[in-house]
Amino acid sequence: MSPVYIARSTQVAARMLGEEMMIMSARDSTLFSLNETASAIWQAADGVTPLDQIVERAVCAEFDVSHEEALKDAEDLARELAAHGILLVSDQPIAQETK
């Protein structure tokens, strides 16, 4: 299986509220609320760290879950957020634009 890379879209506004990340899509002003686990994945989505490493470091190290289960859930989350344009998903590292 080839690695999956994820990066936060630059077309969103995101803020941590307690243990949840609130994200608003600039595309359609849709508001998303990520739970603690999804927030950890979102914050680690740097475009250069493979998703399986993010899962190991940010999810498995903090929560009582198997790597396989956490990775499957993280891949599902990544696809869902990518469908809304708030996360970028690639099989190659993702170069982020700098401002």
C-alpha positions in Angstrom: 0.0 0.0 0.0 1.4 3.4 -1.0 1.6 6.1 1.7 -1.1 8.7 2.0 -0.3 12.3 2.8 -2.7 14.9 4.1 -2.5 18.7 4.4 -4.9 21.3 5.7 -6.4 23.5 3.0 -5.5 27.1 3.1 -9.1 28.0 2.1 -10.5 27.4 5.6 -10.7 29.2 9.0 -9.9 26.9 11.9 -9.9 27.4 15.7 -9.5 25.1 18.7 -12.4 25.4 21.1 -11.7 23.2 24.1 -10.7 19.8 22.7 -12.5 20.3 19.4 -11.4 22.0 16.2 -14.0 24.2 14.5 -13.4 24.6 10.8 -15.3 26.8 8.4 -15.0 26.2 4.7 -14.5 29.3 2.6 -16.1 27.4 -0.4 -19.6 27.3 1.1 -19.3 28.6 4.7 -20.0 25.1 6.0 -19.0 24.7 9.7 -17.3 21.4 10.8 -16.7 20.3 14.4 -13.9 17.8 14.8 -13.7 15.6 17.9 -10.5 15.2 19.9 -9.1 12.4 17.7 -10.0 14.1 14.4 -8.6 17.4 15.8 -5.2 15.6 16.5 -5.1 14.3 12.9 -6.1 17.7 11.5 -3.3 19.5 13.5 -0.7 17.0 12.4 -1.7 17.2 8.7 1.5 18.9 7.4 1.6 17.4 3.9 4.9 15.7 4.4 4.2 13.2 7.2 2.5 10.0 6.0 -0.9 9.4 7.4 0.2 6.1 9.0 2.9 8.0 11.0 0.4 10.7 12.0 -1.9 7.9 13.3 0.9 6.2 15.2 2.1 9.5 16.8 -1.1 11.5 17.3 -3.8 8.8 17.7 -2.4 5.4 18.9 0.0 7.1 21.3 -2.8 9.0 23.0 -5.9 6.8 22.6 -6.5 3.1 23.3 -7.0 1.9 19.7 -5.2 -0.5 17.3 -3.1 1.0 14.5 -5.1 -0.8 11.9 -8.5 0.5 13.2 -7.2 4.0 13.7 -5.6 4.1 10.2 -8.8 3.0 8.6 -10.8 5.6 10.5 -8.2 8.3 9.6 -8.4 7.4 5.9 -12.2 7.7 6.0 -11.9 11.0 7.8 -9.4 12.3 5.3 -11.6 11.3 2.3 -14.7 13.0 3.9 -12.8 16.2 4.7 -11.2 16.2 1.3 -14.7 15.9 -0.3 -15.6 19.2 1.4 -12.4 20.9 0.3 -10.9 21.4 3.8 -8.2 18.7 3.6 -5.9 17.8 0.7 -5.1 14.1 0.2 -2.3 12.7 -2.1 -0.1 9.7 -2.6 2.9 12.1 -2.7 4.0 14.8 -0.2 2.0 17.9 -0.6 3.9 21.2 -1.0 2.0 24.0 0.9 2.0 27.5 -0.5 3.7 30.0 1.8 2.4 33.5 2.2 
